[in-house]
């Protein structure tokens, strides 16, 4: 059984696209697609536009993404390790090969957690679009390296899949894409990265949304130090500086892009400083789904 869990937040049109993308890929498979959203209007919209018995809707109680995921783990959990969960968001959609490629990797019983490649849909000709392409490229390089070495690494919450019957909850207090691969790694499973499976993401296009998103992400990942201090970290300021240095001169294709790259380095430094300062002031990471909304990341709504 394949359980596809889509956690969304008041983005009905984008979530409808996400659901239909998976329905097309699961025509000949035993699958169930469940949307978790706190808005009744989203439930009505989806049910009005989807006539398929494989589709389900759960009203999110508003306790955070990790809480929502844990609810579905309990509801749809199985001791059959051939069953899998595919976890994604309502504001993204996946490439047409996603489900088939994920299932291929799980034929290896030692694989417990799989993740795809975030791909920006924003224009590289605009500054924030260029920033998204640069950062996704850096993350792609790191995940390729860690996956090839057989080491644990942080997946992406935009698209990850796990084997059922191994973990039954997603601990709160940190980002799900940091803690889930760690839990599988601790149980002896391999983490795999599939760069040929893309998940398409709309990124912030203004400073306010970009800053809010990045600060929240940093808080979630830094909180991992308290929960899993022995996990090798992928997303730290020092790692970003080191991994980004290799792209500083090779990624920009023009003087304008080189200038944007320089701005990005200072912007990342700023959000790290601000995130650490807020954490010292006890403004810790909260697992409320989109604690601070970023309207420009909504692709269709």
Residue pairs with C-beta under 8 A, 6 or more apart in sequence:
1 30
1 31
1 32
1 78
1 80
1 83
1 164
2 26
2 29
2 30
2 31
2 32
2 83
2 84
2 86
2 99
2 103
3 31
3 32
3 34
3 72
3 76
3 83
3 84
3 85
3 86
3 164
4 22
4 26
4 31
4 32
4 33
4 34
4 85
4 86
4 88
5 34
5 36
5 69
5 72
5 85
5 86
5 87
5 88
6 15
6 18
6 19
6 22
6 33
6 34
6 35
6 36
6 88
6 89
6 90
7 35
7 36
7 37
7 60
7 65
7 68
7 69
7 87
7 88
7 89
7 90
7 289
8 14
8 15
8 18
8 35
8 36
8 37
8 42
8 89
8 90
8 91
9 37
9 38
9 39
9 90
9 91
9 289
9 290
9 293
10 37
10 38
10 39
10 41
10 42
10 301
11 42
11 90
11 91
11 298
11 299
11 300
11 301
12 41
12 42
12 45
12 46
12 301
13 45
13 300
13 301
14 90
14 91
14 92
14 93
14 298
14 299
14 300
14 301
15 35
15 37
15 42
15 46
15 90
15 91
16 45
16 46
16 49
16 50
17 93
17 300
18 88
18 89
18 90
18 91
18 92
18 93
18 94
19 33
19 35
19 46
19 50
19 55
20 50
21 93
21 94
21 96
22 31
22 33
22 86
22 94
22 98
22 99
23 33
23 50
23 52
23 54
23 55
24 96
25 96
25 98
25 99
25 100
26 33
26 54
26 99
29 99
31 54
31 99
32 54
32 56
32 76
33 54
33 55
33 56
34 55
34 56
34 57
34 58
34 72
34 76
35 42
35 43
35 46
35 55
35 56
35 57
35 58
35 90
36 58
36 60
36 68
36 71
36 72
37 43
37 57
37 58
37 59
37 60
37 90
38 59
38 60
38 61
38 62
38 289
40 59
43 57
43 59
46 55
46 57
47 57
58 68
58 71
58 72
58 75
60 68
60 289
61 67
61 68
62 288
62 289
63 287
63 288
64 172
64 286
64 287
64 288
64 289
65 157
65 176
65 287
65 289
66 170
66 171
66 172
66 173
66 174
66 176
66 179
66 287
67 170
67 172
67 287
68 289
69 87
69 170
69 176
70 168
70 169
70 170
72 85
73 85
73 167
73 168
73 169
73 170
74 168
74 169
76 85
77 164
77 165
77 168
78 164
78 165
79 164
79 165
80 164
80 165
81 109
81 163
81 164
81 165
81 166
82 106
83 163
83 164
83 165
84 102
84 103
84 106
84 161
84 162
84 163
84 164
85 161
85 162
85 164
86 98
86 99
86 102
86 159
86 160
86 161
87 157
87 159
87 160
87 161
87 162
87 176
88 94
88 158
88 159
88 160
88 199
89 157
89 158
91 201
91 202
91 297
91 298
91 299
92 158
92 159
92 199
92 200
92 201
92 202
92 299
93 199
93 200
94 116
94 159
94 197
94 198
94 199
94 200
95 116
95 197
95 198
95 199
95 200
97 196
97 197
98 116
98 159
98 197
98 198
98 199
101 194
101 196
101 197
102 114
102 116
102 161
102 194
102 197
105 111
105 114
105 192
105 194
106 114
106 161
106 163
108 190
110 188
110 189
110 190
111 163
111 189
111 190
111 191
111 192
112 162
112 163
112 166
112 184
112 185
112 187
112 189
112 190
112 191
113 155
113 160
113 161
113 162
113 163
113 180
113 181
113 184
113 185
113 189
113 190
113 191
113 192
114 155
114 160
114 161
114 162
114 191
114 192
114 193
114 194
115 143
115 155
115 156
115 159
115 160
115 161
115 177
115 181
115 191
115 192
115 193
115 194
116 156
116 158
116 159
116 160
116 194
116 197
116 198
116 199
117 136
117 140
117 143
117 193
117 194
117 195
117 196
117 197
117 198
117 199
118 136
118 139
118 156
118 158
118 159
118 198
118 199
118 201
119 136
119 198
119 199
119 200
119 201
120 129
120 132
120 133
120 136
120 200
120 201
120 203
121 200
121 201
121 202
121 299
122 128
122 129
122 132
122 133
122 202
122 203
122 205
123 129
124 130
124 133
124 257
126 205
127 260
127 263
128 203
128 204
128 205
128 206
128 210
129 203
129 205
130 257
130 260
131 203
131 210
131 260
131 264
131 267
132 201
132 203
134 247
134 251
134 261
134 264
135 264
136 201
137 247
137 251
138 240
138 243
138 244
138 247
139 156
140 195
141 243
141 246
141 247
142 153
142 234
142 239
142 243
143 153
143 193
143 195
143 234
144 193
144 195
146 152
146 153
146 191
146 193
146 234
147 153
147 191
147 192
147 193
150 190
151 191
151 232
152 181
152 182
152 185
152 191
152 231
152 232
153 181
153 191
153 193
153 232
153 234
154 177
154 178
154 181
154 221
154 233
154 234
154 235
155 177
155 180
155 181
155 191
155 193
156 177
156 199
157 175
157 176
157 177
158 199
158 201
159 197
159 199
160 176
160 177
160 180
160 181
162 180
162 184
163 184
163 189
166 183
166 184
166 187
166 189
167 180
167 183
167 184
167 187
170 176
170 179
170 180
171 179
171 183
171 227
172 287
173 223
173 226
173 227
173 285
173 287
174 220
174 221
174 223
174 224
174 227
174 228
174 285
175 217
175 220
175 221
175 224
175 285
178 220
178 221
178 224
178 228
178 231
178 235
179 224
179 227
179 228
181 191
182 224
182 228
182 231
184 191
185 191
185 231
202 296
202 297
202 298
202 299
203 210
203 297
204 210
204 213
204 294
204 296
204 297
205 296
206 296
209 294
209 295
209 296
209 297
210 267
210 294
211 267
211 270
211 271
211 274
212 292
212 294
213 294
213 297
214 268
214 271
214 275
215 271
215 274
215 275
215 278
216 285
216 291
216 292
217 235
218 235
218 271
218 272
218 275
219 275
219 278
219 279
219 284
219 285
220 285
221 233
221 235
221 236
222 275
222 276
222 279
222 285
223 284
223 285
224 231
224 233
233 239
237 268
237 269
237 272
240 268
244 265
244 268
247 261
248 261
248 265
251 257
251 261
252 258
252 260
252 261
279 285
